[in-house]
Amino acid sequence: MLMVSPPYYFGAELTSAEIVEHYRQIANAVSIPIMLYNDPPITGFDLTTEIVAELAQEPNISYIKESSYNVRRIGEILSVISGEKMTVFTAAYFTALEAFVLGAVGWITGMQNFYPGACVELFDMCVERQDFVAGRKLYFEKILPVGRLFSELHKPTGIVKGALEMIGIPMGKPRLPFQPLNKTERARVREVLEQVGAL
């Protein structure tokens, strides 16, 4: 599978027609499935529901990682496009529960690299068993405290690599320009991971 975001350079200047043609060219060049990756703050372009619906007509475009952090978008996509044609994944830790309620069937986010157990448990509760009451409890107690580290420290790569080292899987320093956690930040990450039972 290919996960493809809109082009970064001049992303905010591109038209919907140009983006659609960009993806169609890729879809026609490969035979494997394509996952759309919508992250407007990063790329400068928003794959709207209308664009996604148009791209869903391509036989091998049938997945989307929705990272706009607008949880309503997931409901919009699934109300316009059949779930059989477009499988929706969410990205943000702070909308995962809501996304599962709306019909997202997967979750791709940084914390899963070092905290897979609770993330898989949330998926099982909400997607497999549809037990949103238990899922909400887990979400509040285990997922949100770890997720808030990303908003608090603003070092996503540093957090992932630092946390991996703490659980015994050293991955080296982040690639520049990203910086590793400093002493205070490391202590904060360790405190939260111990709080949720990840260490």
The 8 nearest C-alpha neighbors of each residue, nearest first, counted from 0:
[[1, 32, 33, 31, 2, 34, 30, 62],
 [0, 2, 33, 34, 3, 32, 31, 35],
 [1, 3, 34, 33, 35, 36, 0, 4],
 [4, 2, 35, 36, 1, 34, 5, 33],
 [3, 5, 36, 35, 37, 6, 2, 42],
 [4, 6, 7, 42, 3, 18, 44, 10],
 [7, 5, 10, 8, 4, 42, 9, 18],
 [6, 8, 42, 10, 9, 5, 43, 41],
 [7, 9, 10, 6, 42, 11, 43, 12],
 [10, 8, 12, 11, 7, 13, 6, 43],
 [11, 9, 43, 7, 8, 44, 12, 13],
 [10, 12, 43, 44, 9, 13, 42, 8],
 [13, 11, 9, 10, 14, 44, 43, 8],
 [14, 12, 10, 11, 17, 9, 15, 18],
 [15, 13, 17, 16, 18, 12, 11, 19],
 [14, 16, 18, 17, 19, 13, 50, 46],
 [17, 15, 19, 14, 18, 20, 13, 21],
 [18, 16, 20, 14, 15, 19, 21, 13],
 [17, 19, 21, 15, 20, 16, 22, 14],
 [20, 18, 16, 22, 21, 17, 23, 15],
 [19, 21, 23, 17, 18, 22, 24, 16],
 [22, 20, 18, 24, 19, 23, 17, 25],
 [21, 23, 25, 19, 24, 20, 26, 18],
 [24, 22, 26, 20, 25, 21, 27, 19],
 [23, 25, 27, 21, 22, 26, 20, 28],
 [26, 24, 28, 22, 23, 27, 29, 21],
 [27, 25, 23, 28, 24, 29, 22, 59],
 [28, 26, 24, 25, 29, 23, 30, 22],
 [27, 29, 25, 26, 24, 30, 23, 31],
 [30, 28, 26, 27, 31, 25, 32, 59],
 [29, 31, 32, 59, 28, 26, 27, 33],
 [30, 32, 0, 29, 33, 59, 1, 26],
 [33, 31, 59, 0, 60, 1, 30, 34],
 [32, 34, 1, 60, 0, 2, 59, 35],
 [35, 33, 62, 2, 63, 1, 3, 36],
 [36, 34, 63, 3, 2, 64, 62, 4],
 [35, 37, 4, 64, 3, 63, 2, 34],
 [36, 38, 65, 66, 46, 39, 64, 4],
 [37, 39, 66, 67, 41, 40, 42, 36],
 [40, 38, 45, 43, 44, 42, 41, 67],
 [41, 39, 43, 38, 42, 67, 44, 45],
 [42, 40, 39, 38, 43, 7, 44, 37],
 [43, 41, 7, 39, 44, 10, 40, 38],
 [42, 44, 11, 39, 10, 40, 41, 45],
 [45, 43, 39, 11, 10, 42, 46, 5],
 [46, 44, 39, 47, 37, 43, 38, 67],
 [47, 45, 37, 50, 51, 44, 48, 39],
 [48, 46, 50, 49, 45, 51, 72, 52],
 [47, 49, 51, 50, 76, 52, 75, 46],
 [50, 48, 52, 47, 51, 53, 46, 76],
 [51, 49, 53, 47, 52, 48, 46, 54],
 [50, 52, 54, 48, 53, 49, 55, 47],
 [53, 51, 55, 49, 50, 54, 48, 80],
 [54, 52, 50, 51, 55, 56, 49, 19],
 [53, 55, 51, 56, 52, 57, 50, 60],
 [56, 54, 52, 57, 53, 60, 51, 61],
 [55, 57, 54, 53, 58, 52, 60, 84],
 [56, 58, 55, 60, 59, 54, 26, 23],
 [59, 57, 60, 56, 55, 61, 26, 32],
 [58, 60, 32, 57, 61, 33, 26, 31],
 [61, 59, 33, 57, 55, 58, 32, 62],
 [60, 62, 85, 84, 59, 55, 86, 34],
 [63, 61, 34, 86, 85, 87, 60, 35],
 [62, 64, 35, 34, 87, 65, 36, 88],
 [63, 65, 88, 36, 89, 35, 66, 37],
 [64, 66, 89, 37, 63, 67, 88, 90],
 [67, 65, 38, 90, 68, 37, 64, 89],
 [66, 68, 38, 69, 65, 39, 37, 40],
 [69, 67, 66, 70, 91, 94, 65, 90],
 [70, 68, 67, 71, 72, 66, 73, 94],
 [69, 71, 72, 73, 68, 98, 94, 97],
 [72, 70, 74, 73, 69, 75, 98, 101],
 [73, 71, 75, 70, 74, 69, 76, 48],
 [74, 72, 76, 75, 71, 70, 77, 98],
 [73, 75, 77, 71, 72, 76, 101, 78],
 [74, 76, 72, 78, 73, 77, 71, 79],
 [77, 75, 73, 79, 78, 74, 48, 80],
 [76, 78, 80, 74, 79, 75, 82, 81],
 [77, 79, 75, 76, 80, 74, 81, 73],
 [80, 78, 76, 77, 75, 81, 52, 48],
 [81, 79, 77, 76, 78, 52, 82, 85],
 [80, 82, 83, 84, 77, 85, 79, 78],
 [83, 81, 85, 84, 86, 77, 80, 87],
 [82, 84, 81, 85, 86, 61, 80, 77],
 [83, 85, 81, 82, 61, 86, 80, 55],
 [86, 84, 61, 82, 62, 83, 87, 81],
 [85, 87, 62, 82, 61, 63, 84, 88],
 [88, 86, 103, 63, 62, 104, 85, 64],
 [89, 87, 105, 64, 106, 103, 104, 63],
 [88, 90, 106, 65, 64, 105, 91, 66],
 [89, 91, 107, 108, 66, 106, 65, 64],
 [92, 90, 93, 94, 95, 89, 108, 68],
 [91, 93, 95, 94, 146, 90, 143, 108],
 [94, 92, 91, 95, 143, 146, 96, 147],
 [93, 95, 97, 92, 91, 96, 98, 70],
 [94, 96, 98, 92, 97, 93, 91, 99],
 [97, 95, 99, 98, 94, 100, 135, 138],
 [96, 98, 100, 94, 99, 95, 101, 70],
 [97, 99, 95, 101, 103, 96, 100, 94],
 [100, 98, 103, 102, 96, 101, 97, 125],
 [99, 101, 97, 98, 102, 96, 125, 103],
 [102, 100, 98, 99, 74, 103, 97, 73],
 [101, 103, 99, 100, 104, 98, 74, 77],
 [104, 102, 99, 87, 88, 98, 105, 101],
 [105, 103, 88, 102, 87, 126, 99, 86],
 [106, 104, 88, 103, 89, 107, 87, 122],
 [105, 107, 89, 88, 90, 108, 95, 104],
 [106, 108, 90, 89, 105, 88, 109, 111],
 [107, 109, 90, 110, 111, 91, 106, 92],
 [110, 108, 111, 112, 159, 107, 155, 113],
 [111, 109, 112, 114, 113, 108, 159, 146],
 [110, 112, 115, 114, 109, 113, 108, 118],
 [111, 113, 110, 109, 114, 115, 159, 163],
 [112, 114, 163, 111, 110, 115, 162, 159],
 [115, 113, 111, 110, 116, 112, 117, 118],
 [116, 114, 111, 118, 117, 119, 113, 112],
 [115, 117, 119, 118, 114, 120, 111, 197],
 [116, 118, 120, 119, 115, 121, 114, 141],
 [119, 117, 115, 121, 120, 116, 111, 122],
 [120, 118, 122, 116, 121, 117, 115, 123],
 [119, 121, 117, 123, 118, 122, 124, 116],
 [122, 120, 124, 118, 119, 123, 134, 125],
 [121, 123, 119, 125, 120, 126, 124, 118],
 [124, 122, 127, 120, 121, 126, 125, 119],
 [123, 125, 128, 121, 130, 122, 134, 129],
 [124, 126, 129, 122, 130, 131, 123, 128],
 [127, 125, 122, 129, 123, 128, 124, 104],
 [126, 128, 123, 129, 125, 124, 122, 130],
 [127, 129, 124, 130, 126, 125, 123, 131],
 [130, 128, 125, 126, 131, 127, 124, 123],
 [131, 129, 124, 128, 125, 132, 133, 134],
 [130, 132, 134, 125, 133, 129, 135, 124],
 [133, 131, 135, 134, 130, 136, 125, 124],
 [134, 132, 136, 135, 131, 130, 137, 124],
 [135, 133, 131, 137, 132, 136, 124, 121],
 [134, 136, 138, 132, 133, 137, 131, 139],
 [137, 135, 133, 139, 138, 134, 140, 132],
 [138, 136, 134, 140, 135, 141, 139, 133],
 [137, 139, 142, 135, 136, 141, 140, 134],
 [140, 138, 136, 143, 137, 141, 135, 142],
 [139, 141, 137, 138, 136, 142, 143, 144],
 [142, 140, 137, 195, 138, 139, 143, 144],
 [141, 143, 138, 145, 144, 146, 139, 140],
 [142, 144, 146, 145, 139, 147, 141, 138],
 [145, 143, 147, 146, 142, 141, 191, 140],
 [146, 144, 143, 147, 142, 148, 191, 141],
 [147, 145, 143, 148, 144, 92, 149, 142],
 [146, 148, 150, 149, 144, 145, 143, 151],
 [147, 149, 151, 146, 150, 145, 152, 144],
 [148, 150, 147, 153, 151, 152, 155, 146],
 [151, 149, 147, 148, 153, 152, 146, 154],
 [150, 152, 148, 149, 153, 147, 154, 146],
 [151, 153, 154, 149, 150, 148, 184, 155],
 [154, 152, 149, 150, 151, 155, 148, 158],
 [153, 155, 157, 152, 156, 158, 149, 178],
 [156, 154, 158, 157, 149, 153, 159, 109],
 [157, 155, 159, 158, 154, 160, 173, 177],
 [156, 158, 179, 154, 160, 180, 155, 159],
 [157, 159, 161, 155, 156, 160, 162, 154],
 [160, 158, 156, 162, 161, 157, 163, 155],
 [161, 159, 163, 157, 162, 158, 170, 156],
 [160, 162, 158, 164, 163, 159, 157, 165],
 [161, 163, 165, 159, 164, 160, 158, 113],
 [164, 162, 168, 160, 166, 113, 165, 161],
 [163, 165, 169, 168, 167, 161, 162, 166],
 [164, 166, 162, 163, 167, 161, 168, 189],
 [167, 165, 163, 164, 168, 162, 198, 113],
 [166, 168, 164, 165, 169, 163, 162, 170],
 [167, 169, 164, 163, 166, 170, 165, 162],
 [170, 168, 164, 171, 163, 167, 160, 165],
 [171, 169, 160, 168, 164, 172, 163, 161],
 [172, 170, 169, 173, 160, 164, 161, 174],
 [171, 173, 179, 174, 170, 160, 178, 157],
 [174, 172, 177, 178, 179, 157, 156, 175],
 [173, 175, 177, 176, 172, 178, 156, 171],
 [176, 174, 177, 173, 178, 172, 179, 156],
 [175, 177, 174, 178, 173, 179, 156, 172],
 [178, 176, 175, 173, 174, 156, 179, 157],
 [177, 179, 173, 157, 176, 180, 175, 154],
 [180, 178, 157, 172, 173, 181, 177, 161],
 [179, 181, 157, 184, 185, 178, 161, 182],
 [180, 182, 184, 183, 185, 179, 178, 186],
 [183, 181, 185, 184, 186, 180, 187, 179],
 [182, 184, 186, 185, 181, 187, 180, 188],
 [185, 183, 187, 181, 186, 180, 182, 188],
 [186, 184, 182, 188, 187, 183, 180, 181],
 [185, 187, 189, 183, 184, 188, 190, 182],
 [186, 188, 184, 190, 185, 189, 183, 191],
 [189, 187, 185, 191, 190, 186, 192, 184],
 [188, 190, 186, 192, 187, 191, 193, 185],
 [191, 189, 187, 193, 188, 192, 186, 194],
 [192, 190, 194, 188, 193, 189, 195, 187],
 [193, 191, 197, 189, 195, 194, 190, 198],
 [192, 194, 196, 198, 190, 191, 195, 197],
 [193, 195, 191, 192, 196, 190, 197, 198],
 [196, 194, 192, 193, 141, 197, 191, 140],
 [197, 195, 193, 198, 194, 192, 141, 191],
 [196, 198, 192, 195, 193, 114, 194, 166],
 [197, 193, 196, 192, 166, 165, 189, 195]]
